[in-house]
Amino acid sequence: MLLPMFQSLEDSGIGAAIRDSLWLFPIVEAFHLVGLAIIGGAILVVDFRLLGLGLCGHAVSRLARDMQPWVIGSLVVMILSGVPLFLSEAIKCYYSFAFWTKMTALVLAVVFTFTIRRSVSFAPDGRFSPASCRAVALTSIALWSLVGWGGRWIGFS
Amino acid sequence: MSLRHLAQWLADTEWSIALHESQYAYATIESIHVWALCLFVGFAVLLDLRLVSAIFRDVPVSHMVRRLLPWTKVGFAVMVVSGILLFYAIPLRTYLNIFFRIKVVLLMLAGLNAFVFHRGIYRMVSEWDVGVPPPRQARRAGIYSLALWAAIVFSGRLIAYNWFDCGKLQPGLVSTLAGCTAEDVDPYQ
């Protein structure tokens, strides 16, 4: 069922344009990587704080609120650059374990970030126990790392 | 012994060949390199954004430096070690790669920019630590750093592509800057 859909995505104009160009894929990929660095820093600095590392002495909610637009902004850059990369090799992705791992992890990471992690990090300090904060931070780091790892391994498959 | 000979000698060592031919080691090291990018460049960007007052305005700059820099250094150490291993896996081709050379120059500029910042305006940080926009030199250091790291990520990613490898049809200037000689042919053709 999915395969014909992936086939038509692969045949799309954007996909074909990227495949036909020497420069497009690497350039779009480089933007994807710059977006990764920014989302990585914006996610990690709050998770580190929840773990009691990094910017201690500053309210988690203050840091999390400041980072929110950067997380959303870099996520938009990641998606805008990631979709064309996918379109250029949709069939390869269909058969790639790394791709499906990444997409599953991405959905989980986004949902987790904008629900549980958001409630915990936006709450006043002390509302949630240090243990729950640590659990949220470790889950977030694990999910986003899996997204990054899966993404990198699409290229190796 | 020239750098080129050194790269050739490295390429002929047993461990370099093993890394190059391994199924998982190279990919794993590259994944670590990318993960550490988030920690290292991600945290460096946070300090830069603070210097241009884009984020964390009520966090003193000295806190950012004291609390985040140790982690940035951990990230940097992982980047350097994994980066050297990636170079070691493909020494000669990387040494003769124009984007690798651009990346090395940009890295030196980024290091110089950080050195000038820490030895210069940062020594007077108590005067602009919080509540006021950082002085022009600090803002400039932040902007230079943002631009340099973005360019470093770009050139790093482009090392993987072989358009400008020696032996490929390319402008003479690229050939010269990449250190290609007449007898260099594309080792992967």
Interface residues (C-beta under 8 A of the other chain):
Chain A: L22 P26 E29 A30 L33 V34 L36 A37 I38 I39 G40 G41 A42 I43 L44 V45 F48 L53 G54 L55 C56 G57 H58 R62 L63 D66 M67 W70 S145 G148 W149 R152 W153 F156
Chain B: A27 E30 S31 V34 W35 L37 C38 L39 V41 G42 F43 A44 V45 L46 L49 I55 F56 D58 V59 H63 M64 R67 L68 W71 W149 A150 V153 F154 R157 L158 A160 Y161 W163
